[in-house]
Structures are given as C-alpha cells and as structure tokens.
Amino acid sequence: MNQTQKQTQSSSESRPTRQPTRQPGWLWVSAGVLAALIVVQGGGFFESAAQAEMATTSGSYSIMTTDGGNDEILVVVDSRQESLMVYRTVNNNNLQMLEREELSSLFLRARARAMGSP
C-alpha cells in the first residue's frame, strides 16, 4: 500500500460512524390518531339523522324547507285543498313550482305500490 492509500484508510477509520438518531414516536402517534379516526368514521358514531331545516304550520298550510343540493326546496301542504306543492329557488330570489299533487291521488298510488300494484 502506498502512503496516500494508508492516509485515506486511516482517516476513514478514525472518523466516527454516524449512528442513526432515534426519532420520537410522532409517526406512531399520528398513525394511531388516523386509525382512531377511521374506526370512529367507519363505526358511524357521529352520524346524525336527516332533519328538515325549518318546518312550520299556519292555518291550513304546513311548510317545510330543505336542502336540495344546489337549490333550496320548499314543500307546502294545503290541508283545505288537500294538495302538496313543491317549489325550488331560482337565483335565490324567485320560486319555481316543480310539482303540484292532490293528496288523495298521491295516497292512492302509494297504497297501490305498497300492495304490489304498479
């Protein structure tokens, strides 16, 4: 071995080797938190029942509003005329009627479907 090889070998042997520093258990803590969130979400612990946003009755009218995705939906039941009307908002300042249904025919169709008739 020549002189330069001996110096390189001795200098590399004299250098302390780096030991990997031990990191705190933050990775394990975050993994545990994520696992707990998955269990809670999957178990349905925080599920809530669907509710109307607002419902009220005035005279012969019963009114309910609900979220219809991109639109707000207004459902009106007129007990005097026995009809159901469904409206949606247009540009958040006008109402557009989507459906008007007589309650008697609505309930007849519902009974027929419940009994198995189309």
Secondary structure by P-SEA (a helix, b strand, c coil): ccaaaaaaaaaaaaccccccccccaaaaaaaaaaaaaaaaaaacccccccccccccccccbbbbbbbcccbbbbbbbbcccbbbbbbbbccccbbbbcccccaaaaaaaaaaaaaccc
